[in-house]
Amino acid sequence: MQDSTEAQSREAEGITGFSLKALFLILVASVLLGFYVKVLIFGENSFTVLADLRDKKSGLEAQQKVLKIENQVLQKAFFELKQLVPKE
């Protein structure tokens, strides 16, 4: 009986070239690697989030430049109006 199970396992191993344990370990490793790659690409701290944050940063920097220019114009107008008011 033991010889027949050994023969079957050798036959199964001979067909695939791997034992069932090796196939199972490869399958588990593949699933874990796939999960890790998924988290790396689409997770909370992923490359897509990094790209979105870079886009947001460039947009905020552009908005900062516009607001600085607007602030300069408003400060100039404020100080011109402040000088026109008589001192008490």
Secondary structure, DSSP 8 states (H G I E B T S, - for coil): -HHHHHHHHHHHHHHHSS-HHHHHHHHHHHHHHHHHHHHHHHSTTSHHHHHHHHHHHHHHHHHHHHHHHHHHHHHHHHHHHHHHS---
